[in-house]
Amino acid sequence: MPFTFILGFAGFASAFSLRAVEPTLTLIAGDLQISLQEAALLSSAFAVPYALSQLVFGMVGDAFGKVRVMRLTLTMMSIGLVACAIAPTHGTLMAARIFTGAWSGGIIPVSFALVGDRFSYADRPAALGRILMLVVFGQLAGAAISGIIATGFGWRAVFWLSTALGLLAAVGLFGFVTETAVRQRFSLSEAIDRYRSVLRNPISTRLFTIVAIEGAFIFGCFPFVAAHMIEQNFGDAVEAGIALGAFGVGGILYTALVTQVMRWLGLPGMSMGGAIVAGLSFLLIAEVPSLPVVIVLFALSGFGFYMIHNTIQIMSTELVPSARGSGVSLYATSFWCGQAAGAALAAQAVPLIGTGGMFIGAGIGLFALGWPAYVVARSSLQQHQP
């Protein structure tokens, strides 16, 4: 079984469990008798511990082996998903989401670092692209299917399906992927030194800032897509799932064209072009009164997002090759902290400016991010030229 397929399926399971919740938030709110704003915090409940756990799993993976870390975290994520499925109250569901998010942090980012260990820099974009395609499929399936499943069978069925996918991915890691790293003595001081070495690279802090802002603007809006559908009289959970699924379709289209896009634009052009495309798409989503057009715009925003995001992923694997797990972990921590902050800020903004205003603000922010992203990508490219 191909190495990148197994890593990609692990990412698929993790991404499915994350994105499957957002289209069902209105149903969860109604069933647990809470407000939509309270239900939206389930996104941050996953994102915050996911982000913070990167700092642990990055250094643990560098010391004990990244495959070992992925096996453990997939197993524990599945246990957390069972707890989500049987949670009787909003409080217990929040706690289960926190637990699940914390353990999920050792899957996708660690797999990217593992690719950095086993593929050359020249082969890395293609390998990451194959894994990213399955991650995007997971986001697409989670977003598109969960609304339909939750409407027909209840939101708890979504968590049971997520559990099955997580366990299947764990079986793949245990059965078909060999750990080649030698287990080392763990030293906290050495782990901290690895993080310091990453932060000493002048590109690092700029890269991490950009990915945090990108995550806040894009994914901070996602918990309110169903509310936007209701506000525009487009529908509810099913329509939100289709729109978020279209975002994933845009990502799949990007992964199919990544080689050509990189040849046409280069990494700097991809960074700036992706931010501009995603920003313009969000601006139009706020104003267009047609559901089919809005769905197309979500697909376009997904294409733009993955243009800039895949560029950042590639750069994060090469910040400090000797501390690759730590570098990717800091990148992922920044990204997920941005998502958590974005969702929390959007929850405060939507009652004041509506979902349309939220998309306008995010669109303007993404558009403005284009030039800084271009400059950082150009600096990274110059740093790695022979």
N, C-alpha and C positions, 0 to 999 in steps of 0.2 A: 504494500500500500504506500503510495507516494508520501514522502516526508511532509511536503508543503500542504498536501491535502488534509492530513491529520491535524496539523497545526491550524489550518484554515477552518476545519470543522469545529475545533475547540473554540476558535473565535466566533464561529457561527452560533454556537450554543450560548456563549456569553452575550453576544450582541442581541440575540433573540430574547433572552431573559430581560435585558434592559429595555429595549424598545417596545416590547409587548405590553407594557404597563400603560404607556401614555395614551393610546386610543381608548382605554377602558376607564379612565379617571372619572368621567361623569357617572358611569355605572357603579364604580366603587363608592363614590360620594353618596349616591342615592341609597345603596344597599346598607352602608354603615352609618347613614344619617349624619354626614359631615358636609361642610362646604367644599366647593371646588378648590378654593385656595388651600384648604387643609389637605385635600387629596393630592394636589400638585406637589406638596412637600415630599411625597413618596419618591419623586424624582431626585430631589436633593438628598433624601435619606439614603439612596443608593450611591449617588455621585460623590458625596463628601468622603465617606469611608473608602470608597474605591480609589479616590485620588490620594488620600493619605497613606493607604496601604502600599502604594507604589514604592514609597521610600523604604519600606521594609522588604518587600519582595525583590526589589532590584538588588540590594546588597546580599540578601540571602541566596538569590539565584547565582550571583557571582561566586559565592563561597561554596555552596552545597550542590549546585547543578541546576540548570534551568528546567530540565525535563522533570526532575524530582519535584520542583516547586509547582509546575503545571499539573502534575498528577494529584498532588495534595489539594490544590486550590479548586480544581474541577470537582473533586469529591465533596469538599466542604460547601462549595456553591450549591450543589445539588441538595444537600441537607437543608440549607437555608431556603431554597425554593419550596421544599416540602412544608417548612414552617410558614411560608407566605400563603400557601394553598389552604392551610387549615386555620389561619389566624382568625379569631372570633371578633376582634375589635380593631379600631383604627390604631390604637397604641401598640398592640401586639404585631400588627402588620408593619408598622413603622420599624419596630425592633427587628423583625425578620428581614426587612429590606436593608437595614443597616448591616446586619450580619452577612447577608448575601453579597452586598456591595463590597464589603471589606475583603471577602475571600475571592471575589471575581477579579480583584486587582492583580492577581498573579497569573492571568491567562493571556490576554491579547498583547499587552506591552512586553511580557516576558518572551512570548513567541517571536516578536519582532527582534528582540535582542538575540535570541537563538539563531535567527536567520543571519544576523550580523556575524555570529561566530562561525557559521558553516558555509556562507557564500561570500565570494569576493565582492568588492565594491562595484565592479562592473556588472556582475550578475544579480546584485541585490535588488535593483528596481523591479526586475521581472519576478523574482521570488516573492518579494513583498506584495507585488501586484496580484499574484495568484492567491495569496493568503487574504489580502484585502478584499478580493472579489467575494470570497466566502463570508467574510465579516459583513460585507454590504448585503449579501443575500440574507444573512441572519437579521439584519436591521429591516430589510424589506419584508421578509416573512413575518417577523415579529409585529411590525406595524400594520401590515395588510391583513394578516390572518387573525390577529388577536381581537380586533373589533368584531369580526364575524363570529368567532368562537364565543366571545363574551356575550354577544347579543343572543346567540342561540342556546348556549349551555351555562352561562354565568362566568363571571370574571375569574373564579377559582380554577376553572378548567384550563385557563391560559397558563397558570403556574404549574399545573400538573404536566402539561405538555413541555414546558420549559425544563422541568425536572428530568423528564425522559431524555431530552436532548443532552443535558449536562452529563448524565450517567453514561450515555452512549459515547460521548467524547472522551470521558475518563477511561473507558474500556479501550479505546483506540490508543491513548497515550501509554497505558500499562502494557498493552499487547504488541504494539507495532513500532514504538519509538524507543531507541536505546539511549541511555544516558552515557555520554562519552567523557563528561567532565569528572575529574578526580575530586572527591570530597575534600575540602580544605578545612583547616581550623578557623572557626569564625572569630574575627576580631572586630569589635566595635570601632576601635580607633582606626583600623585599616579601612573599614567601610566608610567612615566619615572622611578619611583622606581621599577615597575614590570620589566621593561627592564633591569635595573641594577641588579636585583636579578637573572635574567637569565644569564647575563654576568659574575656574580660572580662565577657561576659553572665553574670550570676549564676545563671541557669537552667542554663547549659551543663554545669557539672561535676556537678550533681545529675542531669541527664538522662543523661549518659554513665555515671554510676555505676549508675543503675537498669538501663540497657540491658545493661551488662556482667554484672550479677547475674542478670538475666533469661536471657541467653544461657548462662551457666554452669549454671543449674538445669535449663533445658529441654534444651539440646543436649549438655550433659555426659553425660546419661543415654543418648543415642541409640546410641553405639557398643556398649552392653551390652543392647540390646533382644533380640538373638538369644540372648545368654546367659540373659536372663530367661525366654525361651520354653523353653529347655532346662531351666532350673532348675524351672520350673512344669509340665514335661512337656506343653507345648503344641505343640512342634515345633522348628524351627530357622530357617534363612535365609528360607524361603518365608513362614512365619508372621510373622517379624520384618518382612519387606517389606510384608506386608499391613497390619500394625499401623502402621508408619511411613507407609504410604500413606493410612491412615485419618486420621492427623494432618493430612495434606495436604487430605483431603476436608473436614475441619473448617475449614481455611483458605479453601477455595473457598466453602463455605457462608457464611462471614463476609463475603467479598468481594461475594457476591450480596445480602447484607442490610446492608451497611455504612451505606447512607444512612438506613435505618430505625433501625438501632442508634444512630447518631450523633444522630438526632432524639430518640430516647427518653432516652438517657443523657448526651449531651454528651461532649466529650473527657475531662473528669475522671472521669466515671462509667465510661467505656469502659476507662480505665486500671486503675481499681481492680477493676471487675468481671472483666476479663480475667485479672488475676493470681489472683483468688479461684477462678475457674472452673478455670484450669489447675492450681492447687495442689491443689484437692479431687480433680481427676481423677487426678493422680499418686498421691495418697494411696490412692485406691481401686484403682489399677492394681497396687499392691504387695500387696494383700490378696485381690482377687477371684480365685476359682479357676476361672473360666470364660473360655475364649478368646474367644467371641463378645462377651461383656460387656467384656472388656479392649479389644477392637478398637473398640467404641463409645466407651469412655473415652478412647482415643487420639484419636478424632475430636473429642470434647468438649474435650480439652486443646488441640488445634489451633485450635479456635474461640476459646478463651480466650487462647491465645498471640497470635493475630493481632489480637485486640481491643486488647491493650496495645501490641503491637509497631507496628501501623499508626499508633496515636496518637503514639508516639515518632518515627516516620518523618516525620509531618506537622510536628511541632514542630522537628525537626532541620533542615528545609529553610528555616526562617524565623528561625534564631538570629541570623544577620547576613546580610541579603540580598546585600550587596556582596561577601561571601566565602562564597557558598553551597556551592561545591564543597569548600572547606576544612571548613565546618561539618558537612556530610554525611559527609566522610571521617573526621573525629574521632568522629562517632557510630558509623560502621561499624567503625572500629578498636577502639573500646570493646566493641562487640558481639562481634566475633570474638576479641578477647583473652579475653573472658569465656567463650566457647565452648571455646577451647583450654585455659584453666585448668580449666574444669569437667570436660572429658574426662580431663585428667591427674589431677585429684583423684579422680574416680570410679574410675580405674584402680587407685589406691591403696586406695580404700575398699571396693570390691567383694569382694576376697579376705577382708576382715575382717567385713563386715556383710551380704554377699550383695546381689543385685540388688534384692530387696525393700526392704532397709534403705536402699539408694541412692534408690529412688523415694520412700520416706517422707521422707527428709531433704530432697530437692528439693521435695516437695509442701509441707512446712512452710515452707521458705524462700520459695516463690512466694506462698503465702497471706500471709505477713508483708510481702511487697513491695507489697501492694495500697494501703495508706495512703500511703506515700511517693510512689507513682506518682500517686495522686489529687492530692496537694499540688502536685507539680511541674506536672502538666497544668493545674491551676487557675491557678497562677502564670503559665504561658505564655499562657493565654487572656487573663488580665488585662493582660499586657504588650502584647498586640496589639489590644486593644479601642481604638476611636477615642476 
